Amino acid sequence: MKFVKFLAVLIVVAIIGVFAYDGVQVLNARRDVSSAASAAASAAAQAISTPTTRDNAKAIAEKTAKANGDVLTSFAYDPVAARVSLTVSGKAKSLVLHYLEGQPLADIARATDLLIAPPS
């Protein structure tokens, strides 16, 4: 009987451990994707503020996101508000969460807005 209780406790601890690991992976991925989005927005803003690279802002943002292992899923520049808005998507390395149906918790998307100086 003690063995069955020990086994049950061991299984419960293992399940909690797996979900805790996945939770940490999702939080780390959110942080990394947010950082990549900020870097991509900053690179695009820098490109827009330079007249020679203004037309390449989206390509520069895509390259920056890809360098971080993520994907740029949307990009918009509002010249009136001098704002770059973009969305970067990435994935967390999970053990269990990627098997759940619906919107996977392992898929991360983060939008970043960055005010920039109006182009001259």
N, C-alpha and C positions, 0 to 999 in steps of 0.2 A: 504494500500500500504506500509506503514511503517513497518507493521508486516511482510510482505513478504520479504522486504529487510533485516530486522533484522534476520529472519529465515535463509535466504541465507547466511548472514555473519556468523551466528552461525554454520551452517553446514560446511562452508569453514574452519573456525577456528578449528572445531572438527576434520576434515580430516587432517589438518596440524598437529594438536596435536598428532593424532594417528601415523602418519608417523614419527614425531619427536621422539616419544616414541620408536618406532621400531628402528630408527637410533641409538639412545642412547643404546638400548639393544644390537644391533649388534656390536657397538664399544666396549662396556663392555665385550661382549663375545670374541671378537678378542683379547682384552688385557688378559683376563683370560686364553684363549687357548694358547696364546703365552707364558704366564708365566708357564703354565703346561708343554708345550713343552721344555722350558728351564730347568725346574726342572727334567723332564724325561731324557733329554740329559745329564744333570749333574750327575744324579744317575747312568745312564748307563756308563758314562765315569769313574766314581768312581769305579764301579764294574769291568770294564775292566782293570783298573790300579791295581786292587788287584787280584793276581793270583788265589786265592781260589774261587772268585765269577765271574771270567772272562766269564765262559760259561753261566751264568745266567743274563747277561747284558740286553738282550731283555725282559726277564720276569720281571726284576726290573723296566725297563722303562715302561712296560705295567701296573705294579702295581702302579707306581707313577702317570701315566696319569689317571688311573681309580680312584685313591684317590681324584683327582681333578674333577671327574665327566666327564672326557673326554675319548676318545678311541685312542689308538696308532694304526695308519693305515699302517705305513711302518717304517722299521728300517734297517739301514745298518751301518756296521763298516768297515772302510778302514784302515787296519793296517799300510799300507805304508805311508799314509798321517796323520795317527793318528787322524782320524776324525769320529765322530759319527754323522750320519744324520738320522733324524727321522721326521715323520709327525704325528701330533696329530690333531684329529678332534673333534669338539664339536658343539653344537647348541645354538642359541640364543632364548630366550623366546620372541617371537614376537606376535603381535596381527594380523597383516595383511600379512607381508612378506612371511610367510610360505605357504600362499595360492597361490602365484604367480608361474607360470609354469617355466620350465627350471631349471637352476641351482639355487636353493633357496639361497637367500642372508642370510637366517638364518642359513645355514650350513657353518661352518667355518673350514678351514684347514690351518695349519701353520707349516712350516718346520723350524727346528732349526739345525744348524751345530755347533758343539762344538769341538775345538781342544783340544786334551788331550796329556798327556805325554805318550810316547811309553811304552808299557808294558815291564816289566823287566823279 
